[in-house]
Amino acid sequence: MRKHTQRFPFQDLVITMVVVWMMGANVASSESGPESQETPVDSSHAKSSPQKRNPTYQMRELVRKSDWDGIRTLFGSLDDGSGKMKFASKLLRLGVKGEEYFRYLADLAQVAIEREVPFPMKFDEKGKFVRGQMSKAFVAWCVDHQVEPGEMLEIIVYKDPVPVLWLAESGDSHALPLLLRGLAAPNLYVRLHAAHGLGLIGDARAIAPLIQAINQLPEDFRQAMTNYLAYFDHPEAQAALARFIQDPQEKQRAIASVHRDRARRKNLSKYIFEDSALPSQP
């Protein structure tokens, strides 16, 4: 496998999976990357036409045919979960009209952003995480609410970041207000994905809140969010990036990661349309 195949920019979820492993949580690998998840194919049809039964293949054919009603029907037939989130995110990235695709992602992301649970990871006075220990605030919250810490840990690390991830990946400008709120979420992984989405949208109004959010993060999370400033071709963002990353090589790596991410996103449109424009929509 090539080094940069199907990876998050700056390896956000790689960080997540490592941290979960060190804290002893069991997290399935199926959520390891935004382009690595596929809705399971019906095994009863797998031998006869596995490709045509794949929702991504069906979506591509429906978009090419401008069958917008067919897309809505296919979307409505999918089970809730990461596969349906990915489907909605890709449609939004392609510019396919449909309020239901945005609302599906935004409603799930809002739940994650508004979950008022202390972050489980413990940090020392220098902002470095303490391996294998949970924060006192998180443990106390679980005791007060009579929740098993392991179950809530899985929600915070494994479940809640996923809809924010897909909403961010959509690059939909309508998500700007919600993603700005995500910068202040108790869940630091949610914050990282919100920052990525704001970078993809590229609205200059997000720069000052993003800088403020970076300053509020523990050291071990600050670098990942700082890199998202490289998405903004704006003097304020570039100046902040230079302040936070003073090593020229580190700065170039951040910029290169942005270029790779943008290339990855363009490949989706080429795959669907083979360099042709999105068909006209009603």
N, C-alpha and C positions, 0 to 999 in steps of 0.2 A: 504493500500500500504506500502510495506517495505521502510525503510528509504532511501536506496540507489538505488532504482529501477529507471533505465533509467534517470540518472542524468549526467550532465557534470562533469568532474573532477573539484573540487573546485567551482562548481556552477557558472560558468561564466555567463551563460545566465539568471540564477536567479538574479544575480546582475543587468544584463541588464534590465530585466523586472521591477524590483523594481525601478530602476532609471527612466525608462520611465514613470512609474506610477506617480512618484513624480514630473516629469516635465510636466505631463498633456497630454502625447501623448497616442493615442489609438493604442495599438499593439495587434495583434491577438495572441492567445495562441498556435496556431498550430505550431509555431517554437520553442517550449519551450525545446526541447531536441533532441539529435542526433538520438535516437532510438524510438522516440515517433511519428514520422511522417510517414504516409503511403500514397502512391498514391491512390486517391479515386477509388473505384471499380465501374464499370459500373452498375448503379442501375437496368438496364433492365435484368441483369443476376444475380443479388444479391440473389434472392430466389432460383435459380436453382443450382448454384455452386459458392458461394461466395469465398471459399478458392481458387479454381482453377483459378478464375478470378483475383486473387491478384498477382501483378507483382513479389513480393518477393517469393511467392510460385512457380510461373512459373520459376523464376531465379533458385531456388533451384533444381527443377526437370531438367532443361536444363543443369546445371552444373554437376549434377549426371550422366546425359547421355552423357557428353562430347560434347554437341551440341553447339559448339562455334558460328557457323553461326546463330543458333536460338537465342542465347544470343544477338548477334549484332542486329538481326531483332527486338527483343523485346525492346532493348535499343532505337533503332531508332524510335519506335512507341510511346514512352512515350512523353507526353507534357513537355515542358521546365518548370522547377520549382524545388522545394525542393525534390519532389519525385524522379525525374530523377537524381538529385545530389546525393541523398542517394544511389540510385541504382549503380551509377558509383563508389562511395566511397566503397561500400561493395565489388564490383567486384575487385577493386584494393587491398583491404584488404585480399581477398581470394587468391590473386596472379594470377587472370585471366588475360591473355595477351590481349592487345588491346589498341593501342595508342589513340583511340577515347575516351576512358573512362577518361584517364588522361587529355587529351586536353580539354575536356568539362569542367571539374572542374577548371583546371588551367587558362583557358581564362576568366572565370567568376570571379575567385579570383583575377586575375591581375587587372581587372577593379576596384574592391573594394579597392585593395591595393594602386592603383595609383590615387584614387579620392582625389584631393587636396582641401578638405573642412575642415576648422577648426573644432575641436571637439566641440560639442554643450554644454557640461557640464561645468559649472563654478566651479573653485576651489579657495579656500582661500589661504593665504600665507603659510599655513601648509600642503597644498596638500589635504585638505578635501573638498568634494564637497559641494556646496551651494545649498540647497534644493530649487527647484522651479524656479531657475534662469538659463538662458542661457548665455554663454560666449559672451563678447562684440565682439570678433573676428568672431564668428559664425553669430551673428546677422548682423554685418557689411557686411560679405560676402554675405548673403542672400539679403540684400538691394542692394549691388553693382551688383549682378547677377539677380535681379528681380525675386527671388525665394521665395515662401512662406516658412517661417521657419518650420512650422509644416510638410510640405511635405518633406523637406530635412532631418528633424529630423527622420522621418520614414525610409528614405533610409539608413541613417547612422546607426541607431540602429536596424532596423528590416530587411532590405534587404541585405546590404553589408556584414555583418558578416557571412551570411549563406554559400556562396560558400567557404569561407576560412575555416569555420568550417568543411565542408565535405572533403575538400582537406586535412586538418589536420588529420581528422579521418581516412583517407585512410592509413596513415603511409607510403606513397610511397616515397622512397628516391629521386626520380626524382624531387620532390617538394622542395627539400632543398634550391636551390637558390631563388625561389620565396618566400618561407616562411621567409628566412633571410631578404629579402626586406620588408616583412610584419611587422617586428619588428620596422620599422621606419615609418609606416603608420600614418597619422594624426588621423585615427579612432582607439581609444584605444581598442575597442572590437576586431577589426581586429588584433591588436597586440597580444592580449591574445590568440586568436585562433592560430595565427602563432606560438606563443611560445609553445602551446600544441603540435602542429604538429612536431615541432623540437624535443621536448622531446620524442615523439613516435618514430621518426626516430632514435634518439640516436647518431647522428654523433657528435663527440667531437669538430668538427670545429664550431658548433653552440654555444658552451658554453660561449666563450668570448663575442660574440655579444649579447647573452641573458643577461649576467651580465650587460653589458653596457645599454641595454634597460630597465632593472629593475631600474637602478640608475636614469634613465630619466623620470620615471613614477611618477605621483602624488601619495601621500601616500595611498589613498583609492584604487588604482589599483595595488600598488606594491606587496602586499601580495599574490594576486592571481597568478601573474606571477612568483614570487619567488618560489612558490610551484613546478613549472615545472622543477626546477633544480633537484628535487628528482628523475626524470626519468633517470638521467645520473649516471651510475656507474663509476665515474671518479673523481680522487682526487680534481681537480680544481672545479668541480661542487659541490662536497660535502663540500669543505671548504667554498665556497660562500654561500651555504645553511645554514651552521652553523653561518656565519657572519650575514646574513639577519634575520634568525630565531634563536634567542638565548634561547628562552623558549623550553626546552626539550620536553614538551608535545605537543607544537605546531609543532615542527619538526616531531614527531612521527605521528601526524595526517596527515601531508603532505605526509609522506612515505606510510601510510596506504591508503590514497586516490589513490596513484599510483598503489598499489597492487590491489585495487578494480577495477581501470580502466583497468588494464591488464587482470584481470579475466573476465571482461565484454567483452573485445574484443575476448578472446579465446572462449567464448560461441558461437560466430557467426560461427566459423569453426565447432564446435561440432554440432551445429544445422543443418548445411548444410551437413556435411560429416559423422556425427555419428562416429567420431574418426578415419575415414579412410583418406587416403592422397588425395590431389587434383589430379583428373584424369590428365593423360598426355595431353599436348596441342601441336598443330602444331607449 
